[in-house]
Structures are given as C-alpha cells and as structure tokens.
Amino acid sequence: MKNPIQVYEKIKENFILYVETAFSTRYKGLEERRKKLLNADKVFSRAPWIEPLPTYKLSEYKIQDIPKLPNLSKEELEIFKEYNASWVSWRF
C-alpha cells in the first residue's frame, strides 16, 4: 500500500476501531456521536494535503559555475555561491 491517501484512511480507521473497542459503552447514541466526531475533519486528524510539484528543467550550470544572475551584483553572486557551498557541505 503505497498510496498516501489509503495509508491515511487505514491508520484513521484502525485508531477509531481501537477507541471503539477499548472504550466501548452500552449507549448506542453515544457510540454513534463519538464515531461521527472522530470522523470529522480537524477533530482527531486532518485530511491529507498532497502538493504536486512540477519537474523542473535542469540547468546547464552548477551553482559554483554560474557566470551571472539577473538582479544580483557580482559581490552578491559570490556571497550566494559561498553560502550555497557552506550549506551543501553542512547538509551532506
């Protein structure tokens, strides 16, 4: 099961089943209201928010090889390159 929506639904269903089993009562009305409340958005969980991202065209340059960028002076471009180099080395 690799679909994130299905995974979310399965976890939610299993949790509600656990609550109903572990904390059952003899009052049908209470059980129904509790189930309705647990299934409501923003009570027990939020509906998944999947954000599709486009695939971007790769640049012909590596960041350290960029000759110039619009709206950046040479000094600002060098600062950007230094910052990026320090971030990449820190991350990996």
Helices and strands as residue ranges (DSSP letters): H 4-22, H 28-39, G 63-65, H 74-91
